[in-house]
Amino acid sequence: MNMYSVSALRDDLPDAEACGYCVIPEGTKEIPDGRYTDNDFDYLVLNEGLESIGSEAFVNDLWYFTTVYVPASVKSIGEKAFGYRANGYKNDFTIYGYSGTEAERYANDNGFKFVTINYDNSTGENILTIDDSMTTSYTFGRTFDKVIVNPGASVHDEDFSYATVYNLILNDDGSGKKITLYGGAFSGTEIETLYIPSNVEFKSDNSGGLG
């Protein structure tokens, strides 16, 4: 099993391994107890359909590994599965997932921040709404017809590096809350035109911008 395989998702992501992605192959149902890999990584992408994650499966000593999206299909997460270093130190970590799932339970039990994924395709369009923040662990390899960013939210460099976005809406509800875009937040996407309201602020991250 190649933990860095991206061929099961898309064939145009050849540099994912070099950029520190650990991508669990499609079809994986169970990840056993113990470290999945001796290699540290910056980003972890769990496959949809995954059902269980063993204890200490993704212990990681790299400081940049601070977020993960856990699919709703996951029904069991073992102790210290992620968010911890090899010495047991607990990181400042954020779990992304759906309300009422094992992901939320794990986040609450370990004192991690939990951010609910707000995704809707009931109209036939793939629409992602960001009220807080986003992670490349969720957006990796996905296509969105529309991404809506609401006041108070922030989007960072790398969050959409391996995603396709056709339309981006930056909302201003008059509340005075800012939308913060860091570095190359939407660089490389398919957005052709964009209206930027006055409540949007840009901050330096690593590189780039909207693309």
C-alpha positions in Angstrom: 0.0 0.0 0.0 1.5 3.3 -1.1 0.5 5.9 1.5 1.5 8.7 -0.9 -0.5 7.4 -3.9 -2.6 10.0 -5.6 -3.4 8.0 -8.8 -6.7 6.8 -7.2 -7.9 10.4 -7.0 -6.6 12.3 -10.0 -3.8 11.7 -12.4 -2.7 15.4 -12.5 -1.3 15.6 -9.0 2.3 14.4 -9.5 3.9 16.7 -7.0 1.6 15.9 -4.0 4.2 13.6 -2.5 7.0 16.2 -2.8 4.7 18.7 -1.1 4.3 16.5 2.0 0.9 14.9 1.4 0.0 11.5 2.9 -3.0 10.3 0.9 -4.8 7.2 2.0 -5.7 5.1 -1.1 -9.3 4.8 -2.2 -11.0 1.6 -1.0 -9.2 1.6 2.4 -11.6 0.5 5.1 -9.5 0.1 8.2 -6.2 1.6 9.5 -4.8 -0.5 12.3 -3.3 0.5 15.6 0.3 1.8 15.5 2.0 4.3 13.3 0.8 4.0 9.7 4.1 5.4 8.4 7.5 6.2 9.9 7.6 9.3 7.6 6.3 12.6 8.9 4.0 14.6 6.7 2.4 18.0 6.5 -1.1 17.0 5.2 -3.2 14.0 5.6 -6.0 13.0 3.2 -8.4 10.3 4.4 -10.5 8.5 1.8 -14.3 8.6 1.8 -15.5 5.1 2.8 -12.8 4.7 5.5 -14.5 3.1 8.6 -11.9 3.0 11.4 -8.7 4.6 12.4 -6.4 2.8 15.0 -4.8 4.3 18.0 -1.7 6.4 17.3 -2.1 5.8 13.6 -1.0 9.3 12.6 1.4 10.4 15.3 3.4 13.1 13.6 6.3 15.3 14.7 6.0 18.0 12.0 4.6 21.3 13.3 2.7 22.0 10.1 0.4 19.0 10.5 -2.4 20.9 12.4 -5.6 19.9 10.6 -7.4 16.9 9.3 -10.8 16.2 7.7 -12.4 13.0 8.9 -15.1 11.5 6.6 -18.6 10.7 8.0 -18.0 7.1 7.1 -15.5 6.8 10.0 -17.2 5.2 12.9 -14.2 4.5 15.2 -11.1 6.6 16.0 -8.6 5.2 18.5 -6.7 7.0 21.2 -4.2 9.6 20.0 -4.9 8.7 16.4 -3.8 12.2 15.3 -3.1 15.6 17.0 -0.2 14.1 19.0 3.5 13.9 18.7 5.6 10.7 19.3 6.5 11.9 22.8 2.8 12.2 23.7 2.7 16.0 23.4 -0.7 17.3 22.2 -0.7 19.7 19.4 -2.9 22.7 18.7 -5.1 20.8 16.3 -8.3 21.2 14.3 -10.7 18.4 13.2 -13.0 19.0 10.2 -16.1 16.9 9.7 -19.8 16.6 10.0 -21.9 17.3 13.1 -22.8 14.2 15.2 -20.1 12.0 13.7 -17.1 10.2 15.2 -14.9 13.1 14.1 -16.8 15.5 16.4 -16.7 13.0 19.3 -12.9 12.6 18.9 -12.3 16.3 18.8 -14.4 17.0 21.9 -12.8 14.2 23.9 -9.3 15.4 23.1 -10.0 19.1 23.5 -9.4 19.9 19.8 -11.3 22.5 17.8 -14.0 21.1 15.6 -15.1 22.8 12.4 -18.3 21.6 10.6 -18.1 21.0 6.9 -20.9 22.9 5.1 -21.3 21.1 1.7 -24.4 20.9 -0.4 -25.1 19.3 -3.7 -28.9 19.1 -3.5 -29.3 21.5 -6.5 -26.9 19.5 -8.7 -24.1 21.9 -8.0 -21.2 21.2 -5.6 -21.4 24.1 -3.2 -19.0 24.6 -0.3 -19.7 27.3 2.3 -16.9 28.4 4.6 -18.1 30.0 7.9 -14.8 29.5 9.8 -11.9 28.1 7.9 -11.0 25.2 5.5 -8.4 22.5 5.2 -6.6 21.0 2.2 -7.3 17.7 3.9 -10.9 18.1 2.7 -10.5 20.0 -0.6 -7.8 17.8 -2.0 -8.8 16.4 -5.4 -12.3 17.8 -5.2 -14.2 20.0 -7.7 -16.5 22.8 -6.5 -18.9 24.6 -8.7 -19.2 27.3 -6.1 -17.3 28.3 -2.9 -19.0 30.8 -0.6 -16.9 32.5 2.0 -18.8 34.2 4.8 -17.7 37.1 7.0 -15.5 36.0 9.9 -13.9 33.2 7.8 -10.4 32.8 6.7 -8.8 30.9 3.8 -5.1 30.0 3.9 -2.4 29.3 1.4 -2.6 25.6 0.3 -6.3 25.2 1.3 -7.3 24.9 -2.4 -4.0 24.0 -4.0 -5.3 20.6 -5.3 -8.9 21.6 -5.8 -10.8 23.0 -8.8 -13.1 26.0 -8.0 -15.2 27.6 -10.8 -17.0 30.3 -8.9 -16.0 32.2 -5.7 -18.4 34.3 -3.7 -17.1 36.6 -0.9 -20.0 37.8 1.2 -20.4 41.1 3.0 -23.4 41.1 5.4 -22.8 44.5 6.8 -21.7 43.1 10.2 -18.2 44.6 9.9 -16.7 41.1 10.1 -13.7 40.6 7.9 -12.9 37.8 5.4 -9.2 37.1 5.5 -7.4 35.6 2.6 -3.8 34.5 3.1 -1.1 34.1 0.4 -2.1 31.8 -2.4 -5.5 30.9 -1.0 -7.2 30.4 -4.4 -4.2 30.3 -6.7 -4.4 27.9 -9.6 -8.2 27.7 -9.6 -10.5 28.2 -12.6 -12.1 31.4 -11.3 -12.5 33.9 -14.2 -14.1 36.9 -12.6 -14.5 38.0 -9.0 -16.0 40.8 -7.0 -14.1 41.6 -3.9 -16.1 43.5 -1.3 -14.6 46.0 1.1 -14.7 43.6 4.1 -12.0 41.4 2.5 -8.4 41.7 3.8 -5.3 40.1 2.4 -2.5 38.9 4.5 0.9 37.4 3.7 1.3 33.7 4.1 3.7 31.9 1.8 3.1 33.1 -1.7 0.7 34.1 -4.4 -2.8 35.4 -4.0 -6.1 34.6 -5.6 -4.4 33.3 -8.8 
